Amino acid sequence: MSSRSREGHPMTEQPIETISVPEAGRRYLGIGKVSAYRAAKAKIIPTIRVGRLLRVPVRAMERLMETPDKKED
C-alpha cells in the first residue's frame, strides 16, 4: 500500500447531485420538456454530460437561480 494521500481523487469525493433537463426546467423555470432542452442548448440551463445522458447539477442550477438579474433601473 502506498502512503500517498487519495485526497482529491474523483472516487473519494462526494457525488454531484443531478436531475434531468426536463425536471430542471419544470422545477426551476416552469417550462416544458422541449423548452428545457432548448434552454440547455442555449446554455441557460447548466448541464454536464454523463455518457449519453445530459444532466443538470442541482447546486449549479440553484446558484444560477440565486444570482440577481443585471437589469438597468
N, CA, C and O atoms as a printed pandas DataFrame, in Angstrom:
     atom_number atom_name residue_name chain_id  residue_number  x_coord  y_coord  z_coord
0              1         N          MET        A               1    0.823   -1.184    0.000
1              2        CA          MET        A               1    0.000    0.000    0.000
2              3         C          MET        A               1    0.863    1.241    0.000
3              4         O          MET        A               1    1.882    1.304    0.688
4              5         N          SER        A               2    0.467    2.187   -0.744
5              6        CA          SER        A               2    1.175    3.456   -0.810
6              7         C          SER        A               2    0.729    4.356    0.334
7              8         O          SER        A               2   -0.415    4.284    0.783
8              9         N          SER        A               3    1.631    5.196    0.797
9             10        CA          SER        A               3    1.293    6.125    1.869
10            11         C          SER        A               3    0.794    7.459    1.316
11            12         O          SER        A               3    0.508    8.383    2.078
12            13         N          ARG        A               4    0.692    7.558   -0.006
13            14        CA          ARG        A               4    0.228    8.804   -0.620
14            15         C          ARG        A               4   -1.257    9.039   -0.329
15            16         O          ARG        A               4   -2.045    8.096   -0.263
16            17         N          SER        A               5   -1.613   10.284   -0.160
17            18        CA          SER        A               5   -2.993   10.657    0.120
18            19         C          SER        A               5   -3.850   10.480   -1.130
19            20         O          SER        A               5   -3.397   10.723   -2.249
20            21         N          ARG        A               6   -5.070   10.061   -0.925
21            22        CA          ARG        A               6   -6.015    9.940   -2.039
22            23         C          ARG        A               6   -6.952   11.147   -2.070
23            24         O          ARG        A               6   -7.949   11.156   -2.793
24            25         N          GLU        A               7   -6.618   12.163   -1.275
25            26        CA          GLU        A               7   -7.441   13.370   -1.248
26            27         C          GLU        A               7   -7.499   13.979   -2.637
27            28         O          GLU        A               7   -6.484   14.081   -3.326
28            29         N          GLY        A               8   -8.688   14.380   -3.039
29            30        CA          GLY        A               8   -8.853   14.988   -4.348
30            31         C          GLY        A               8   -9.100   13.983   -5.454
31            32         O          GLY        A               8   -9.367   14.376   -6.590
32            33         N          HIS        A               9   -9.018   12.705   -5.155
33            34        CA          HIS        A               9   -9.288   11.670   -6.150
34            35         C          HIS        A               9  -10.783   11.657   -6.433
35            36         O          HIS        A               9  -11.577   11.681   -5.492
36            37         N          PRO        A              10  -11.191   11.619   -7.693
37            38        CA          PRO        A              10  -12.607   11.709   -8.033
38            39         C          PRO        A              10  -13.485   10.662   -7.336
39            40         O          PRO        A              10  -14.648   10.939   -7.043
40            41         N          MET        A              11  -12.963    9.502   -7.075
41            42        CA          MET        A              11  -13.779    8.455   -6.475
42            43         C          MET        A              11  -13.950    8.635   -4.967
43            44         O          MET        A              11  -14.783    7.952   -4.370
44            45         N          THR        A              12  -13.191    9.528   -4.332
45            46        CA          THR        A              12  -13.312    9.736   -2.895
46            47         C          THR        A              12  -14.118   10.984   -2.557
47            48         O          THR        A              12  -14.401   11.231   -1.385
48            49         N          GLU        A              13  -14.487   11.765   -3.544
49            50        CA          GLU        A              13  -15.255   12.979   -3.301
50            51         C          GLU        A              13  -16.745   12.661   -3.282
51            52         O          GLU        A              13  -17.172   11.606   -3.751
52            53         N          GLN        A              14  -17.527   13.585   -2.734
53            54        CA          GLN        A              14  -18.975   13.419   -2.692
54            55         C          GLN        A              14  -19.531   13.430   -4.111
55            56         O          GLN        A              14  -19.073   14.210   -4.946
56            57         N          PRO        A              15  -20.511   12.575   -4.395
57            58        CA          PRO        A              15  -21.113   12.592   -5.729
58            59         C          PRO        A              15  -21.891   13.882   -5.950
59            60         O          PRO        A              15  -22.394   14.488   -5.004
60            61         N          ILE        A              16  -21.981   14.290   -7.196
61            62        CA          ILE        A              16  -22.718   15.501   -7.561
62            63         C          ILE        A              16  -24.173   15.109   -7.779
63            64         O          ILE        A              16  -24.470   14.204   -8.559
64            65         N          GLU        A              17  -25.076   15.792   -7.087
65            66        CA          GLU        A              17  -26.499   15.524   -7.280
66            67         C          GLU        A              17  -26.940   16.164   -8.585
67            68         O          GLU        A              17  -26.708   17.351   -8.813
68            69         N          THR        A              18  -27.572   15.378   -9.436
69            70        CA          THR        A              18  -28.046   15.891  -10.717
70            71         C          THR        A              18  -29.508   15.519  -10.919
71            72         O          THR        A              18  -30.037   14.607  -10.284
72            73         N          ILE        A              19  -30.137   16.251  -11.818
73            74        CA          ILE        A              19  -31.503   15.950  -12.225
74            75         C          ILE        A              19  -31.555   16.025  -13.742
75            76         O          ILE        A              19  -30.631   16.534  -14.376
76            77         N          SER        A              20  -32.625   15.524  -14.316
77            78        CA          SER        A              20  -32.765   15.558  -15.769
78            79         C          SER        A              20  -33.038   16.984  -16.241
79            80         O          SER        A              20  -33.450   17.841  -15.459
80            81         N          VAL        A              21  -32.806   17.220  -17.500
81            82        CA          VAL        A              21  -33.061   18.542  -18.092
82            83         C          VAL        A              21  -34.547   18.906  -17.987
83            84         O          VAL        A              21  -34.868   20.024  -17.585
84            85         N          PRO        A              22  -35.465   17.989  -18.340
85            86        CA          PRO        A              22  -36.877   18.349  -18.194
86            87         C          PRO        A              22  -37.274   18.652  -16.743
87            88         O          PRO        A              22  -38.065   19.562  -16.498
88            89         N          GLU        A              23  -36.731   17.898  -15.786
89            90        CA          GLU        A              23  -37.030   18.148  -14.375
90            91         C          GLU        A              23  -36.512   19.520  -13.944
91            92         O          GLU        A              23  -37.204   20.234  -13.218
92            93         N          ALA        A              24  -35.313   19.899  -14.375
93            94        CA          ALA        A              24  -34.760   21.214  -14.045
94            95         C          ALA        A              24  -35.634   22.318  -14.635
95            96         O          ALA        A              24  -35.915   23.312  -13.964
96            97         N          GLY        A              25  -36.056   22.153  -15.857
97            98        CA          GLY        A              25  -36.925   23.147  -16.488
98            99         C          GLY        A              25  -38.243   23.301  -15.759
99           100         O          GLY        A              25  -38.722   24.413  -15.536
100          101         N          ARG        A              26  -38.820   22.174  -15.392
101          102        CA          ARG        A              26  -40.100   22.181  -14.692
102          103         C          ARG        A              26  -39.959   22.767  -13.282
103          104         O          ARG        A              26  -40.749   23.617  -12.871
104          105         N          ARG        A              27  -38.946   22.302  -12.554
105          106        CA          ARG        A              27  -38.776   22.684  -11.150
106          107         C          ARG        A              27  -38.344   24.143  -10.980
107          108         O          ARG        A              27  -38.878   24.853  -10.128
108          109         N          TYR        A              28  -37.389   24.585  -11.781
109          110        CA          TYR        A              28  -36.811   25.910  -11.562
110          111         C          TYR        A              28  -37.357   26.999  -12.473
111          112         O          TYR        A              28  -37.357   28.172  -12.099
112          113         N          LEU        A              29  -37.824   26.629  -13.665
113          114        CA          LEU        A              29  -38.246   27.650  -14.621
114          115         C          LEU        A              29  -39.713   27.560  -15.024
115          116         O          LEU        A              29  -40.243   28.470  -15.662
116          117         N          GLY        A              30  -40.365   26.470  -14.654
117          118        CA          GLY        A              30  -41.769   26.304  -15.007
118          119         C          GLY        A              30  -41.998   26.124  -16.491
119          120         O          GLY        A              30  -43.005   26.581  -17.032
120          121         N          ILE        A              31  -41.060   25.454  -17.156
121          122        CA          ILE        A              31  -41.175   25.235  -18.604
122          123         C          ILE        A              31  -41.242   23.738  -18.901
123          124         O          ILE        A              31  -40.896   22.915  -18.054
124          125         N          GLY        A              32  -41.679   23.401  -20.085
125          126        CA          GLY        A              32  -41.829   22.015  -20.502
126          127         C          GLY        A              32  -40.540   21.404  -21.031
127          128         O          GLY        A              32  -39.487   22.041  -21.053
128          129         N          LYS        A              33  -40.655   20.153  -21.456
129          130        CA          LYS        A              33  -39.512   19.352  -21.896
130          131         C          LYS        A              33  -38.767   19.978  -23.088
131          132         O          LYS        A              33  -37.546   20.126  -23.050
132          133         N          VAL        A              34  -39.495   20.337  -24.123
133          134        CA          VAL        A              34  -38.853   20.885  -25.325
134          135         C          VAL        A              34  -38.162   22.217  -25.005
135          136         O          VAL        A              34  -37.031   22.452  -25.428
136          137         N          SER        A              35  -38.845   23.074  -24.265
137          138        CA          SER        A              35  -38.260   24.362  -23.887
138          139         C          SER        A              35  -37.035   24.174  -22.998
139          140         O          SER        A              35  -36.067   24.927  -23.102
140          141         N          ALA        A              36  -37.077   23.168  -22.122
141          142        CA          ALA        A              36  -35.942   22.903  -21.238
142          143         C          ALA        A              36  -34.723   22.478  -22.045
143          144         O          ALA        A              36  -33.616   22.945  -21.777
144          145         N          TYR        A              37  -34.906   21.599  -23.027
145          146        CA          TYR        A              37  -33.765   21.182  -23.851
146          147         C          TYR        A              37  -33.243   22.343  -24.703
147          148         O          TYR        A              37  -32.041   22.438  -24.950
148          149         N          ARG        A              38  -34.130   23.215  -25.146
149          150        CA          ARG        A              38  -33.682   24.407  -25.888
150          151         C          ARG        A              38  -32.865   25.325  -24.978
151          152         O          ARG        A              38  -31.846   25.874  -25.397
152          153         N          ALA        A              39  -33.317   25.489  -23.728
153          154        CA          ALA        A              39  -32.590   26.323  -22.760
154          155         C          ALA        A              39  -31.231   25.712  -22.439
155          156         O          ALA        A              39  -30.254   26.440  -22.263
156          157         N          ALA        A              40  -31.159   24.397  -22.361
157          158        CA          ALA        A              40  -29.879   23.732  -22.115
158          159         C          ALA        A              40  -28.937   23.937  -23.305
159          160         O          ALA        A              40  -27.750   24.204  -23.121
160          161         N          LYS        A              41  -29.463   23.815  -24.510
161          162        CA          LYS        A              41  -28.645   24.025  -25.712
162          163         C          LYS        A              41  -28.133   25.461  -25.780
163          164         O          LYS        A              41  -27.022   25.707  -26.250
164          165         N          ALA        A              42  -28.952   26.416  -25.306
165          166        CA          ALA        A              42  -28.579   27.829  -25.316
166          167         C          ALA        A              42  -27.723   28.204  -24.110
167          168         O          ALA        A              42  -27.375   29.371  -23.928
168          169         N          LYS        A              43  -27.386   27.207  -23.287
169          170        CA          LYS        A              43  -26.544   27.390  -22.091
170          171         C          LYS        A              43  -27.236   28.221  -21.003
171          172         O          LYS        A              43  -26.571   28.801  -20.145
172          173         N          ILE        A              44  -28.569   28.276  -21.041
173          174        CA          ILE        A              44  -29.326   28.933  -19.982
174          175         C          ILE        A              44  -29.417   28.006  -18.785
175          176         O          ILE        A              44  -29.313   28.444  -17.639
176          177         N          ILE        A              45  -29.613   26.729  -19.053
177          178        CA          ILE        A              45  -29.608   25.696  -18.014
178          179         C          ILE        A              45  -28.227   25.041  -18.063
179          180         O          ILE        A              45  -27.819   24.545  -19.113
180          181         N          PRO        A              46  -27.497   25.032  -16.930
181          182        CA          PRO        A              46  -26.165   24.409  -16.914
182          183         C          PRO        A              46  -26.288   22.886  -16.980
183          184         O          PRO        A              46  -27.128   22.291  -16.305
184          185         N          THR        A              47  -25.445   22.269  -17.795
185          186        CA          THR        A              47  -25.511   20.816  -17.947
186          187         C          THR        A              47  -24.122   20.193  -17.908
187          188         O          THR        A              47  -23.110   20.849  -18.153
188          189         N          ILE        A              48  -24.114   18.904  -17.590
189          190        CA          ILE        A              48  -22.916   18.085  -17.742
190          191         C          ILE        A              48  -23.333   16.831  -18.500
191          192         O          ILE        A              48  -24.479   16.392  -18.400
192          193         N          ARG        A              49  -22.418   16.262  -19.247
193          194        CA          ARG        A              49  -22.707   15.044  -19.992
194          195         C          ARG        A              49  -22.109   13.867  -19.238
195          196         O          ARG        A              49  -20.929   13.870  -18.887
196          197         N          VAL        A              50  -22.942   12.861  -18.993
197          198        CA          VAL        A              50  -22.506   11.620  -18.357
198          199         C          VAL        A              50  -22.810   10.517  -19.357
199          200         O          VAL        A              50  -23.941   10.040  -19.456
200          201         N          GLY        A              51  -21.778   10.118  -20.098
201          202        CA          GLY        A              51  -22.022    9.166  -21.184
202          203         C          GLY        A              51  -22.923    9.824  -22.209
203          204         O          GLY        A              51  -22.593   10.874  -22.760
204          205         N          ARG        A              52  -24.064    9.198  -22.461
205          206        CA          ARG        A              52  -25.024    9.769  -23.405
206          207         C          ARG        A              52  -26.058   10.652  -22.726
207          208         O          ARG        A              52  -26.856   11.306  -23.398
208          209         N          LEU        A              53  -26.049   10.675  -21.387
209          210        CA          LEU        A              53  -27.034   11.452  -20.636
210          211         C          LEU        A              53  -26.610   12.905  -20.475
211          212         O          LEU        A              53  -25.433   13.199  -20.266
212          213         N          LEU        A              54  -27.563   13.798  -20.573
213          214        CA          LEU        A              54  -27.347   15.208  -20.295
214          215         C          LEU        A              54  -28.013   15.482  -18.959
215          216         O          LEU        A              54  -29.230   15.343  -18.835
216          217         N          ARG        A              55  -27.232   15.872  -17.953
217          218        CA          ARG        A              55  -27.749   16.061  -16.595
218          219         C          ARG        A              55  -27.514   17.487  -16.133
219          220         O          ARG        A              55  -26.616   18.167  -16.630
220          221         N          VAL        A              56  -28.317   17.939  -15.187
221          222        CA          VAL        A              56  -28.214   19.282  -14.634
222          223         C          VAL        A              56  -27.751   19.177  -13.181
223          224         O          VAL        A              56  -28.459   18.602  -12.354
224          225         N          PRO        A              57  -26.577   19.720  -12.855
225          226        CA          PRO        A              57  -26.130   19.717  -11.456
226          227         C          PRO        A              57  -27.042   20.627  -10.621
227          228         O          PRO        A              57  -27.220   21.802  -10.942
228          229         N          VAL        A              58  -27.606   20.077   -9.560
229          230        CA          VAL        A              58  -28.561   20.819   -8.739
230          231         C          VAL        A              58  -27.922   22.065   -8.131
231          232         O          VAL        A              58  -28.528   23.137   -8.160
232          233         N          ARG        A              59  -26.722   21.949   -7.584
233          234        CA          ARG        A              59  -26.068   23.110   -6.964
234          235         C          ARG        A              59  -25.832   24.226   -7.969
235          236         O          ARG        A              59  -26.018   25.398   -7.643
236          237         N          ALA        A              60  -25.427   23.883   -9.180
237          238        CA          ALA        A              60  -25.190   24.908  -10.210
238          239         C          ALA        A              60  -26.495   25.605  -10.575
239          240         O          ALA        A              60  -26.521   26.821  -10.763
240          241         N          MET        A              61  -27.570   24.843  -10.675
241          242        CA          MET        A              61  -28.861   25.432  -11.020
242          243         C          MET        A              61  -29.368   26.322   -9.893
243          244         O          MET        A              61  -29.924   27.391  -10.145
244          245         N          GLU        A              62  -29.179   25.885   -8.653
245          246        CA          GLU        A              62  -29.605   26.708   -7.520
246          247         C          GLU        A              62  -28.802   27.996   -7.428
247          248         O          GLU        A              62  -29.358   29.050   -7.118
248          249         N          ARG        A              63  -27.498   27.927   -7.693
249          250        CA          ARG        A              63  -26.674   29.147   -7.707
250          251         C          ARG        A              63  -27.153   30.090   -8.802
251          252         O          ARG        A              63  -27.234   31.301   -8.595
252          253         N          LEU        A              64  -27.465   29.539   -9.950
253          254        CA          LEU        A              64  -27.953   30.351  -11.064
254          255         C          LEU        A              64  -29.252   31.062  -10.685
255          256         O          LEU        A              64  -29.442   32.229  -11.026
256          257         N          MET        A              65  -30.133   30.372   -9.992
257          258        CA          MET        A              65  -31.412   30.957   -9.613
258          259         C          MET        A              65  -31.251   32.016   -8.517
259          260         O          MET        A              65  -32.102   32.895   -8.383
260          261         N          GLU        A              66  -30.171   31.943   -7.734
261          262        CA          GLU        A              66  -29.916   32.931   -6.686
262          263         C          GLU        A              66  -29.267   34.197   -7.220
263          264         O          GLU        A              66  -29.318   35.237   -6.563
264          265         N          THR        A              67  -28.658   34.131   -8.393
265          266        CA          THR        A              67  -27.954   35.269   -8.982
266          267         C          THR        A              67  -28.955   36.355   -9.348
267          268         O          THR        A              67  -29.892   36.105  -10.105
268          269         N          PRO        A              68  -28.762   37.578   -8.808
269          270        CA          PRO        A              68  -29.689   38.658   -9.146
270          271         C          PRO        A              68  -29.565   39.057  -10.620
271          272         O          PRO        A              68  -28.485   39.002  -11.207
272          273         N          ASP        A              69  -30.676   39.452  -11.187
273          274        CA          ASP        A              69  -30.662   39.926  -12.575
274          275         C          ASP        A              69  -29.820   41.190  -12.668
275          276         O          ASP        A              69  -29.778   41.991  -11.734
276          277         N          LYS        A              70  -29.157   41.359  -13.791
277          278        CA          LYS        A              70  -28.351   42.559  -14.016
278          279         C          LYS        A              70  -29.130   43.505  -14.929
279          280         O          LYS        A              70  -28.694   43.834  -16.032
280          281         N          LYS        A              71  -30.283   43.926  -14.441
281          282        CA          LYS        A              71  -31.145   44.834  -15.221
282          283         C          LYS        A              71  -30.791   46.272  -14.876
283          284         O          LYS        A              71  -30.370   46.579  -13.761
284          285         N          GLU        A              72  -30.972   47.137  -15.852
285          286        CA          GLU        A              72  -30.774   48.565  -15.623
286          287         C          GLU        A              72  -32.029   49.115  -14.994
287          288         O          GLU        A              72  -33.135   48.738  -15.381
288          289         N          ASP        A              73  -31.873   50.009  -14.021
289          290        CA          ASP        A              73  -33.035   50.623  -13.350
290          291         C          ASP        A              73  -33.546   51.811  -14.103
291          292         O          ASP        A              73  -34.515   52.441  -13.679
